[in-house]
Amino acid sequence: MDSELFSLSGKTALVTGGSRGIGLAVAKGLARHGADIAIIARDKSRLEAAKGQIEKSSNKKVWTFSFDFENTKAIEALFEEVVSTTGGVDILVNCAGTTARAPAEEVELETWNRVVGVNMTAVFAISQAFCRHRKQVGKGGKIINIGSLMCHGARPTTTAYAASKGGLLMVTRALAVEWAKYHINVNAIGPGFITTDLTAKLHADEDFNRWVLSRTPVERWGQPEDIAGAAVFLASSASDFVTGQILYVDGGWVAAL
Ligand SMILES: NC(=O)c1ccc[n+]([C@@H]2O[C@H](COP(=O)([O-])OP(=O)(O)OC[C@H]3O[C@@H](n4cnc5c(N)ncnc54)[C@H](OP(=O)(O)O)[C@@H]3O)[C@@H](O)[C@H]2O)c1
């Protein structure tokens, strides 16, 4: 195997939600394959801790930006700040995400707007800024959206999250089709159930945990590190002819009846 195929040397990757969970594991994976890394999240102390971890495991440059993706109108200015600080972004990983669990008939529209805003609208806005940047430098790029099993199906109490992730899959496909002419590949990863802060309550619930284990063919929860390999593939030249796809990293969940 040509080791250059998966090399990200000389590239800079921006990972939203890179301060913990899946985003941090993806940022570490991309850095280990040679990319300098910029991460965005709200909590500054977690950002600094993540920066230390990525630097220690890779010796690559790491920049941090504190930002709340609920503030969709400020995303363009944020992206400009990232570009002027880092010198340019070649790879955009949209991983920052949020959820809210409640019976559909009780979901406040404010909650709906927050979840759809962070998980889908903000991804679209930062992708627009990324596309304009790549056009300006005259080079293509890679966008990787972190989807979910809920790009594929839903379960009760997840309406806003399922809508946001289902929509994110179509954002992925629509941008892939439209931006192929700019050599920007747009793909998604659909993680199965992964143990992170987002799923801590579900993991601690015995019935839910039993259901996940019985429903997942490989009979375990995923770890954040399980997502890193797919991200390296979709960020590297190994995936240059892959666009508009979702790669489920789910222990077989979607394949099983
Ligand atoms: N865990 C799973 O089983 C699973 C499965 C499928 C898909 N996913 C998706 O994977 C992504 C990461 O999930 P995770 O499980 O790793 O979650 P997590 O551990 O809760 O991490 C979420 C990350 O996003 C950041 N973030 C959250 N809201 C934000 C906001 N409004 N503005 C800026 N940053 C924000 C968080 O930092 P701050 O809180 O400091 O802002 C953190 O860095 C999400 O898109 C999620 O939907 C997760």
Ligand as a Chemical Component Dictionary entry (heavy atoms), coordinates in Angstrom:
data_LIG
# 
_chem_comp.id                   LIG 
_chem_comp.type                 NON-POLYMER 
_chem_comp.pdbx_formal_charge   0 
_chem_comp.three_letter_code    LIG 
# 
loop_
_chem_comp_atom.comp_id 
_chem_comp_atom.atom_id 
_chem_comp_atom.alt_atom_id 
_chem_comp_atom.type_symbol 
_chem_comp_atom.charge 
_chem_comp_atom.model_Cartn_x 
_chem_comp_atom.model_Cartn_y 
_chem_comp_atom.model_Cartn_z 
_chem_comp_atom.pdbx_ordinal 
LIG N1  N1  N 0  -21.892 9.839  20.507 1  
LIG C1  C1  C 0  -22.642 9.209  19.613 2  
LIG O1  O1  O 0  -23.117 8.072  19.843 3  
LIG C2  C2  C 0  -22.930 9.847  18.290 4  
LIG C3  C3  C 0  -23.563 9.055  17.334 5  
LIG C4  C4  C 0  -23.855 9.599  16.104 6  
LIG C5  C5  C 0  -23.494 10.901 15.821 7  
LIG N2  N2  N 1  -22.874 11.654 16.760 8  
LIG C6  C6  C 0  -22.517 13.027 16.391 9  
LIG O2  O2  O 0  -21.144 13.222 16.573 10 
LIG C7  C7  C 0  -20.881 14.588 16.879 11 
LIG C8  C8  C 0  -20.047 14.681 18.139 12 
LIG O3  O3  O 0  -20.763 14.044 19.174 13 
LIG P1  P1  P 0  -20.074 13.543 20.507 14 
LIG O4  O4  O 0  -20.822 12.339 20.916 15 
LIG O5  O5  O -1 -18.599 13.506 20.357 16 
LIG O6  O6  O 0  -20.521 14.723 21.474 17 
LIG P2  P2  P 0  -19.801 15.464 22.708 18 
LIG O7  O7  O 0  -18.837 14.550 23.388 19 
LIG O8  O8  O 0  -20.934 16.057 23.468 20 
LIG O9  O9  O 0  -18.963 16.608 21.979 21 
LIG C9  C9  C 0  -19.634 17.638 21.311 22 
LIG C10 C10 C 0  -18.612 18.633 20.802 23 
LIG O10 O10 O 0  -19.300 19.699 20.130 24 
LIG C11 C11 C 0  -19.062 20.938 20.807 25 
LIG N3  N3  N 0  -20.296 21.716 20.764 26 
LIG C12 C12 C 0  -21.517 21.325 21.192 27 
LIG N4  N4  N 0  -22.402 22.326 21.016 28 
LIG C13 C13 C 0  -21.710 23.361 20.474 29 
LIG C14 C14 C 0  -22.057 24.676 20.090 30 
LIG N5  N5  N 0  -23.303 25.159 20.241 31 
LIG N6  N6  N 0  -21.100 25.488 19.585 32 
LIG C15 C15 C 0  -19.829 25.040 19.457 33 
LIG N7  N7  N 0  -19.442 23.810 19.790 34 
LIG C16 C16 C 0  -20.376 22.975 20.311 35 
LIG C17 C17 C 0  -18.651 20.524 22.224 36 
LIG O11 O11 O 0  -17.871 21.502 22.899 37 
LIG P3  P3  P 0  -18.508 22.615 23.901 38 
LIG O12 O12 O 0  -19.579 21.932 24.674 39 
LIG O13 O13 O 0  -17.370 23.120 24.707 40 
LIG O14 O14 O 0  -19.037 23.671 22.972 41 
LIG C18 C18 C 0  -17.827 19.281 21.927 42 
LIG O15 O15 O 0  -16.540 19.652 21.454 43 
LIG C19 C19 C 0  -22.247 15.265 16.980 44 
LIG O16 O16 O 0  -22.555 15.905 15.762 45 
LIG C20 C20 C 0  -23.198 14.098 17.215 46 
LIG O17 O17 O 0  -24.496 14.362 16.760 47 
LIG C21 C21 C 0  -22.583 11.164 18.000 48 
# 
loop_
_chem_comp_bond.comp_id 
_chem_comp_bond.atom_id_1 
_chem_comp_bond.atom_id_2 
_chem_comp_bond.value_order 
_chem_comp_bond.pdbx_ordinal 
LIG N1  C1  SING 1  
LIG C1  O1  DOUB 2  
LIG C1  C2  SING 3  
LIG C2  C3  SING 4  
LIG C2  C21 DOUB 5  
LIG C3  C4  DOUB 6  
LIG C4  C5  SING 7  
LIG C5  N2  DOUB 8  
LIG N2  C6  SING 9  
LIG N2  C21 SING 10 
LIG C6  O2  SING 11 
LIG C6  C20 SING 12 
LIG O2  C7  SING 13 
LIG C7  C8  SING 14 
LIG C7  C19 SING 15 
LIG C8  O3  SING 16 
LIG O3  P1  SING 17 
LIG P1  O4  DOUB 18 
LIG P1  O5  SING 19 
LIG P1  O6  SING 20 
LIG O6  P2  SING 21 
LIG P2  O7  DOUB 22 
LIG P2  O8  SING 23 
LIG P2  O9  SING 24 
LIG O9  C9  SING 25 
LIG C9  C10 SING 26 
LIG C10 O10 SING 27 
LIG C10 C18 SING 28 
LIG O10 C11 SING 29 
LIG C11 N3  SING 30 
LIG C11 C17 SING 31 
LIG N3  C12 SING 32 
LIG N3  C16 SING 33 
LIG C12 N4  DOUB 34 
LIG N4  C13 SING 35 
LIG C13 C14 SING 36 
LIG C13 C16 DOUB 37 
LIG C14 N5  SING 38 
LIG C14 N6  DOUB 39 
LIG N6  C15 SING 40 
LIG C15 N7  DOUB 41 
LIG N7  C16 SING 42 
LIG C17 O11 SING 43 
LIG C17 C18 SING 44 
LIG O11 P3  SING 45 
LIG P3  O12 DOUB 46 
LIG P3  O13 SING 47 
LIG P3  O14 SING 48 
LIG C18 O15 SING 49 
LIG C19 O16 SING 50 
LIG C19 C20 SING 51 
LIG C20 O17 SING 52 
# 
